[in-house]
């Protein structure tokens, strides 16, 4: 791993120690919670939409967990601003690992994608597509 990898590791550490958009949101358009039981991570994602009902205006999150899950939630809260719900739905694991910028071991992938899965499930619930009480990374 080279210098670029160290830069991304520092970015992850910074987002973990100084999370962006961490906290409650009054009157979100939707809010959803999920967990990664194998690591003990929990995340609640709150989303406010713009007047068009499709574009993400603001995202906050709360929760606890490992550095990867919390940094990923922090980075995702910034990345989702301005995206549509359709663009959120289209995000996959590669998008998350690219955002993090480092190779994630198979054991830590569930930590990395938890916030994305929670946001996607929250959007599906909001749109009336599914009924899910809580997202989990367990199969």
C-alpha positions in Angstrom: 0.0 0.0 0.0 1.3 3.3 -1.0 1.1 6.9 0.1 -2.4 7.3 -1.4 -3.7 4.5 0.8 -2.3 6.2 3.9 -4.2 9.4 2.9 -7.4 7.4 2.7 -6.7 5.8 6.0 -6.3 9.2 7.6 -9.5 10.4 6.0 -11.4 7.4 7.5 -9.8 8.1 10.9 -10.8 11.8 10.6 -14.4 11.0 9.8 -14.5 8.5 12.7 -13.1 11.0 15.2 -14.9 14.0 13.7 -18.0 12.7 12.1 -19.9 14.9 9.7 -23.7 15.3 10.1 -23.9 13.1 13.2 -26.9 13.8 15.3 -30.7 13.9 15.3 -32.8 15.6 12.7 -36.2 17.2 13.4 -38.9 16.2 11.0 -37.0 14.0 8.6 -38.9 12.8 5.5 -37.7 9.3 6.6 -35.6 7.7 9.2 -34.5 4.1 9.4 -32.3 2.0 11.7 -30.0 -1.0 11.0 -27.4 -3.1 12.7 -24.5 -5.3 11.9 -24.7 -8.0 14.7 -21.4 -9.5 13.9 -19.5 -6.3 14.8 -22.1 -4.6 17.0 -22.5 -1.6 14.7 -25.9 0.3 14.8 -26.8 3.2 12.5 -29.9 5.3 12.2 -30.1 7.4 9.0 -32.4 10.4 8.8 -33.1 12.0 5.4 -34.8 15.3 4.4 -35.9 15.6 0.8 -36.2 18.7 -1.3 -39.6 19.9 -2.3 -39.5 17.6 -5.4 -39.8 14.6 -3.0 -36.9 12.9 -4.9 -33.7 14.9 -4.3 -31.9 14.4 -1.0 -31.4 17.7 0.7 -29.8 16.7 4.0 -28.7 13.5 5.8 -27.8 12.9 9.4 -27.0 9.8 11.3 -26.7 8.5 14.8 -25.3 5.2 16.1 -22.3 3.5 17.5 -19.8 1.1 16.0 -16.4 0.5 14.6 -14.3 3.1 12.8 -15.2 1.7 9.4 -19.0 1.8 10.0 -19.0 5.3 11.5 -16.6 6.8 9.0 -18.7 5.3 6.2 -21.9 6.8 7.6 -20.2 10.2 7.9 -18.8 10.1 4.4 -22.2 8.8 3.0 -24.0 11.6 4.7 -22.0 14.1 2.7 -22.1 12.1 -0.6 -25.9 11.7 -0.6 -26.6 15.4 -0.6 -28.0 16.4 -4.0 -28.5 12.8 -5.2 -31.9 11.5 -6.1 -33.6 8.5 -4.4 -33.0 6.6 -7.6 -29.3 7.4 -7.5 -29.2 6.2 -3.8 -31.0 3.0 -4.8 -28.4 2.4 -7.6 -25.4 2.6 -5.2 -23.6 -0.7 -4.6 -20.8 -2.0 -2.5 -18.2 -0.9 -5.0 -19.4 2.7 -4.7 -18.9 2.5 -0.9 -15.5 1.0 -1.1 -14.5 3.6 -3.7 -15.8 6.3 -1.4 -13.7 4.9 1.5 -10.6 4.6 -0.8 -9.1 1.5 0.8 -9.4 -2.2 0.4 -11.9 -3.5 2.9 -11.5 -7.1 4.1 -14.5 -9.5 3.6 -15.1 -9.5 7.3 -15.4 -5.6 7.4 -17.5 -5.2 4.2 -20.7 -5.4 6.4 -19.4 -2.6 8.5 -18.6 -0.5 5.5 -22.0 -0.9 3.7 -24.3 -0.7 6.7 -25.2 3.0 6.3 -25.8 2.6 2.6 -28.1 -0.4 3.2 -30.0 1.5 5.9 -30.4 4.5 3.7 -31.6 2.4 0.8 -34.1 0.5 2.9 -35.3 3.7 4.5 -36.0 5.1 1.0 -37.8 1.9 -0.1 -40.0 2.1 3.0 -40.7 5.8 2.4 -41.7 5.1 -1.2 -44.0 2.3 0.0 -42.0 -0.5 -1.7 -41.3 -2.6 1.4 -42.0 -3.0 5.1 -38.9 -3.6 7.1 -38.7 -2.9 10.8 -34.9 -2.9 11.0 -32.1 -3.5 8.4 -29.5 -6.1 9.3 -26.4 -7.2 7.5 -27.0 -10.8 8.5 -28.4 -13.0 5.7 
